[in-house]
Amino acid sequence: MNRIIKFIILDILKNKIVLIYTLILAVLSWSVFSLEDNSTKGILTLLNVILLTVPLVSVIFSTIYLYNSSEFIELLLSQPVNRVKIWRSLFFGLVISLILSFSIGVGIPLMMYAPSNVGFMMLAVGICITTVFVAIAFFSSIITRDKAKGIGIAIMLWLFFALLFDGIVLFLLFQLADYPIEKMMVGITALNPIDLARILILLHLDVSAMMGYTGAIFKEFFGTSLGIIVAFLVLLLWTVTPYLISLVKFKNKDL
Amino acid sequence: MAEHEPISMKQFIQILVCLFISFQYYGKQLQVGLNKEFTSIKKAIEVADNNDTVYVYSGHYKEGNIVIKKSIKLIGKGLPILDGEKKGEVLSIKANYVLVSGFKIQKSGFASLNDPCGVKVYDSHHVIIERNIFDDNFFGIYLQYSKHCVVKNNKLTAYAVEEQQIGNGIHCWKSDSLQIIGNKVKGHRDGIYFEFVTNSVIWRNIATDNIRYGLHFMFSHSDSYISNIFRNNGAGVAVMFTKGVKMFHNTFEENWGDAAYGLMLKEISDSHIIGNTFKRNTTGIYMEGTNRILVERNKFESNGWGMKVQASCMDNIITNNNLIGNTFDISTNGSLVLNTFNSNYWDKYEGYDLNKDNVGDVPFHPLSIFSIIVEKNPPAMLLFRSFMVTLLDKSEKMMPSLTPENFIDNTPLMRSLDL
């Protein structure tokens, strides 16, 4: 298995997109922190990068990579290698390379300019988000053989999580304004990994505002170490579920 | 004539009498302590006349309620302890011109009918209470119907858990011309409480970790609050139903919670709030029904909401303040705006300044649409900083539709003021 992962990582490095991704993240992070005298503003910009760019790049790059390596997968399958092993190696190869580029691009400037709770939380959340969206890419690429359709599904899922979901939640909030829905809202956030990530960072970033009434409810849940553990477990679930679904499909797939 | 002659016998006697009278005026000195003239403070006070001084040397005095009905000075040497043993009031002052200094006064009783205190001043004037330590009392210092009293450099500590089971640190009621200076109040219900107290000054006090308010006053006109620090109190500072308040150079910090405000103003009019610092509060200033207030040269930093100015406020001027790093600078609950917000520095301002006069050329709308949404629908806070909300905010800033259009700073500053 290790040799397959190694091979995949080398292959990803060879096509240079991940290197460019690292470079862009690094330039962005360094410039954001050196332009603003106030590191909080820099963190806010990086927050948008983590919530929008990182999931987008992760999901699209992984989907396309999977489609493009279909011949390679077929080649591997002709060898006496377990299907589970192949799928797992592909997953870890992609996850490791994308996490590496995120950690180098964003992690280093973050640790240098904002080595606080917020900084560490952002790094952890960014890594989780990368993993979750690679898993989602695996899910969307196994659903259909059609490459355009697969990439389309990936983009749609990203759009849904990054934009639409919040719109729907806002709409629901206004419709249900007369009801005590604070606790329910905590549950609803679990349905969107991006929201979950955002709130984890928010609780460290806007502490004062979060101490208000509803903020306090979120803080009561997400602010405790138990809440943080639960939130990360949910993020893990968001990785495991799409990956396992794709794995089952891959195992039974007629290639 | 007489001035060239040596003083006559008559004059000499006159001088002697004057000296004697002045000596009399300073009074006797009575000593209380182990191996001293008296062993009981009560006995010494009984013997003392007006203008006498009673020195109490270090020791643990458990004498129940000590009542002072004469104009004496009661001075502790080596921090003697007056212990109420959780039974009633410790020291009651019922005379004018009394000085109490240098004691550790502890463990007054608990009662909800007659409010037992560490020190209570009844209907007196020119009483001075200074340099005492109050520990674990129900009420610390209580002044009622008093005038021209000074409460200075005392340290009051209590260990409150519940609001109902503890009194206030410094409690003043129906008094006038008080000076509350340099006290430290911790762990009481309200740090400093004023009701019907006029023409008084509260200067350089520190109120922290009280379970309700750091400072709480009502119907207390023409008072000044200068250079005090109010930190981490249950609900911050609340001031109500008062006119002519002057608040200068105070610090309001870390008052966290939904109903906690750095400074809550309710029905306040004709007042000045100048040069204060509001830092890391859930809400810096909350205004409701306030009129004709000048809010000038204050710092609002890292608050959840810098100011909440409700629509019931009128003719307030908010000018030359720094608003930096607040989650929301300003919020309101209606569309009526009868206040002016000109010439402040807003760190969220994105305009330009072509003629370099340090005044932005484009007016600034400090009210973000999301702060209005959150005001109406608090759970929406969950969506804060999501891309959707950022988009909404940007478009609203360009073309205000939901936010009141005259909620505006016409001359926003480009650089922060040096405060």
Interface residues (C-beta under 8 A of the other chain):
Chain A: N38 T40 L44 L47 N48 L51 L52 A162 L163 D166 G167 V169 L170 L173 F174 A177 I181 E182 M185 T189 D195 R198 I199 L202 L205 D206 V207 S208 A209 M210 M211 G212 Y213 T214 G215 A216 F218
Chain B: W256 G257 D258 A260 R280 N281 T282 S302 N303 G304 W305 G325 N326 T327 F328 I373 K376 N377 P378 P379 A380 M381 L382 L383 F384 R385 S386 F387 M388 V389 T390
